[in-house]
Amino acid sequence: MNAGPAPRKYRRSGGKKKTPKGIAQAIAEFAAALGIDQTLRRYAVITGWEETVGEQIARVTRPQRIENGVLYVSVTTAPWRAELSLKRMEIIERLNKAAGSRVIKDIRFR
């Protein structure tokens, strides 16, 4: 008579229990393993533009692309372009802080 499948033997590892990772950490590690973590950070800068710079600035700007660490942003009027150029370093710091690393080195307002 066949009693069914043999019971599984479980091994215990060194006595320490592993704590589960949070989903954000697991995704970040997976993205790094795939080599796409910087691409995802650049994408986050573009998609999180309004949240990072605020509604007023977002209303008159559109982030276009990031090339070699330079973010290109279209601006609706010349006065706004001049104002944003003065705030360039502050905006770069806020974007990099939101991205979690130095993704943006410069911004070109057009």
C-alpha positions in Angstrom: 0.0 0.0 0.0 1.2 3.5 -0.8 0.7 5.9 2.1 1.1 9.0 -0.1 4.0 11.4 -0.5 6.8 11.2 2.0 6.7 14.0 4.6 8.9 17.0 4.0 11.8 17.7 6.2 12.3 21.3 7.1 15.7 22.7 8.0 16.2 25.4 10.5 18.7 28.1 9.7 21.1 29.0 12.5 18.4 29.9 15.0 17.9 33.6 13.8 14.6 34.5 12.2 14.7 36.7 9.2 12.4 39.7 9.4 10.4 40.4 6.3 11.4 43.3 4.0 9.0 46.1 3.2 7.6 46.1 -0.3 9.4 49.4 -1.1 12.8 48.0 0.0 12.2 44.8 -2.0 11.3 46.7 -5.1 14.3 49.0 -4.7 16.6 46.0 -4.4 15.0 44.3 -7.4 15.4 47.5 -9.5 19.0 47.8 -8.5 19.6 44.1 -9.4 18.1 44.7 -12.8 20.2 47.9 -13.2 17.1 50.2 -13.7 17.2 52.0 -10.4 18.5 55.3 -11.8 16.0 55.1 -14.7 13.2 54.8 -12.1 14.6 57.7 -10.1 14.6 59.9 -13.3 11.1 58.8 -14.0 10.1 59.7 -10.5 11.5 63.2 -11.0 9.3 63.8 -14.1 6.1 62.2 -12.6 6.5 63.9 -9.2 7.2 67.3 -10.6 4.0 69.0 -9.4 4.3 67.5 -5.9 8.0 68.6 -5.6 7.8 72.1 -7.1 4.3 73.0 -6.0 1.1 73.8 -7.9 1.9 77.4 -8.8 5.2 76.5 -10.6 3.7 73.3 -12.1 1.0 75.3 -13.7 3.5 77.3 -15.8 6.0 74.5 -16.5 6.3 71.0 -18.0 9.3 68.8 -17.4 10.3 67.4 -20.8 13.3 65.0 -20.4 16.5 64.3 -18.5 19.7 63.9 -20.5 23.1 63.3 -18.7 21.7 64.7 -15.5 20.2 67.8 -17.1 16.5 68.3 -16.7 14.9 70.3 -19.5 11.7 72.2 -18.5 9.4 74.2 -20.8 8.1 77.4 -19.3 5.1 79.3 -20.6 6.5 82.9 -20.2 9.8 84.7 -20.1 9.2 86.3 -16.7 8.6 82.9 -15.2 11.7 81.5 -16.9 13.8 84.3 -15.3 12.2 83.7 -11.9 12.8 79.9 -12.0 16.4 80.4 -13.2 17.0 82.3 -9.9 15.5 79.4 -8.0 17.3 76.7 -10.0 19.6 75.4 -7.2 16.8 75.2 -4.7 14.6 73.3 -7.2 17.5 70.9 -8.0 18.0 70.2 -4.3 14.3 69.5 -3.8 14.1 67.2 -6.8 17.2 65.2 -5.7 15.9 64.9 -2.2 12.6 63.6 -3.5 14.4 61.1 -5.8 16.6 59.9 -3.0 19.9 60.5 -4.9 21.6 63.0 -7.1 19.7 62.5 -10.3 19.6 66.1 -11.4 22.8 68.1 -11.9 21.3 71.1 -13.7 18.0 72.4 -15.1 17.5 74.2 -18.3 14.4 76.3 -18.5 13.1 76.9 -22.1 
